[in-house]
Amino acid sequence: MSDTPPDHLAINPTSPFHDAAALERGVGIRFNDVERDNVEEYSVSEGWIRVQAGKARDRRGNPMTIKIKGTVVAYFLDQKPDA
């Protein structure tokens, strides 16, 4: 596996952007210079993250999410992030 995490990653196993190997290794997200641990999905190249919107659920029981735009830096937890 490479030393850089995927450009687009989702924790939902039904998503086409789900990568179990990367998630097992552990991916950290820095969004607008703040460490985030509640990210459901992210895209570094497009500059957005999806986070859960409270306790709301859709009709299939999945958490409702909101997309927030900003600067996204993804890194593996076993490596030190670039500042």
N, C-alpha and C positions, 0 to 999 in steps of 0.2 A: 504494500500500500504506500502511496506517496506521502510526503510530509505536509501536504496542504489538504485541508478538508474540501469537500465538494462545494462548488459555487452555489448550488441550490440544494437544500436538504429539508426533509419533513420527517416528523416523528410518527406520523400516521402510517401504519403499514399498508393501507390501501392506496396511498399516493404513489404516483410514478417516480417521485423524487425521494422516496424512502431508501436509505442505504444502511442496512443492519450492521455491516462491518464498521462503518464510520461511527455509528451510534454506540457500538460496544466499546470502541476505543475512547470515546468521550469527546464531544465537541463543545467548546466554549464560545460564547458570543459577546462581543463588545459592541454596543449600539450607542452611537453618539457619545463615546468615551465613558460609558457606564456598563459595568458587567451585568448581563441579564441571564437569569436562570429559568425563565418562564416562557421561552420562545418555542412555539409550535412548528414554525417553518421560517426559513430565511432565504434570501437571495442577495449575494454580495454584489454581483454585477448590476442588478437593478436597484439596489439600495433600499430594501424593505425587510421587515420582519412581520410575522403574524403572532399575536399573543391572544390568550383567552380573554373573553369579555365577561368577566364576572362568573356567575354560576349558570348562566343561560345555556340552554341546549337546543339544538335543532330537532326536527321531527324524527331523525334517525338516532338521536341520543348522543351525537357528537358535540363537543363544546363549540359555542359560537366564538368566532375569532374576528379581530380587527387587524387591518394592515396599517403599519406605521412606517413612514418613509424617513430615511436618514442615512448616516454613515454606518455600514456594517463591516465588522472585522470578525472573521471566523478563524479559530485555531483549535488544534487538538490539545486536550488538557494535559497531556504528558510533555508538551512543549511550552516554552515561554512565549507569550504573544508579543508581536512587534508593536512598539508604541507609536 
